């Protein structure tokens, strides 16, 4: 038994020496060119999202009331949707209201008390993300800052692209195939 332990120790040392010797000539595994950028939350996404927020304020998307209705998760118990154009491109703005047991009347009386998030879909130019119909997503807090995914990545751009859950995964399932669940002029306030 003693002899077997000694032989195993020798093999372990020889294996370690061989491994270390092989590593000295090895090329680095992580090359800058091989590293992938995250599909959302980068500096250009944040900058574009900030421009959209400023334009949304200017055109009234963040202040004009629309028809309130009970909505599905994940957006909020109560939702209002505004639709229109910014710089000639389509934008859909959802104001998401939450609160224990809230009703449409409570939100009507005090929208700011229950407003928890403003989520948008905005068309970007051709080539932005053709497989996802060039939609740009953002999830803002009521003050215009971004929610963060896993407390790190701003929820702006191709949000959750490639993931099983998130903006793109959900909107890809929209029945008309256009990533939009609601295009109802009776519910949605149109802003031009």
Secondary structure, 3 states (H helix, E strand, C coil): CHHHHHHHHHHHHHHHHHHHHHHHCCCCCCCHHHCCCCCECCHHHHHHHHHHHHHHHHHCCCCCCCCEEECCCCCCCEEEEEEEEECCEEEEEEEEECCCCCCHHHHHHCHHHHEEEEEEEEECCCCCCHHHCCEEEEEECCCCCECEECCCEECEECCCCCCCCCHHHHHCCCCCCCCCCCCCCCCCEEEC
